[in-house]
Amino acid sequence: MTFYKECLGGKLVLQTVGESPLSQQMPEKMKERIVHSTLVKESLVLMGSDMVEEQGLVKGNAVSLMLNCSSEEETRKIYAKLAEGGEATHPLHDTFWGALFGNLTDKYGNHWLLHFDRTKTRDL
């Protein structure tokens, strides 16, 4: 992500596994991995993570498509449609950062992350 920051500019925020609530559940060797990173520049939001599936990094699984949804209803509707004929790898659930989040692989093999930030609706 630092490479992309150098290329694109913007503000980069990194969170390691060790800095997250997941820390106690993970082996020591994973604590330096990035669980969540965000690079923001104007309307560009690029997110990343070192957390890949059990098979490790394989060409093709290094990119995920992320949708920031505007409501819980929209998130659930899109998740259900994308999961048809695919695999719901992590069902939608409430997260420690205040969001509804889940991921899946669609019928074409594309990895999707769906996210609805509940904290933004509380501020309205």
Stockholm file with secondary structure:
# STOCKHOLM 1.0

chainA/1-124         MTFYKECLGGKLVLQTVGESPLSQQMPEKMKERIVHSTLVKESLVLMGSDMVEEQGLVKGNAVSLMLNCSSEEETRKIYAKLAEGGEATHPLHDTFWGALFGNLTDKYGNHWLLHFDRTKTRDL
#=GR chainA/1-124 SS CHHHHHHHCSEEEEEEGGGSTTGGGSCGGGTTSEEEEEEEETTEEEEECSCCCTTCCCTTSSCCEEEECSSHHHHHHHHHHHHTTSEEEEEEEECTTSEEEEEEECTTSCEEEEEEEHHHHHTC
#=GC SS_cons         CHHHHHHHCSEEEEEEGGGSTTGGGSCGGGTTSEEEEEEEETTEEEEECSCCCTTCCCTTSSCCEEEECSSHHHHHHHHHHHHTTSEEEEEEEECTTSEEEEEEECTTSCEEEEEEEHHHHHTC
//
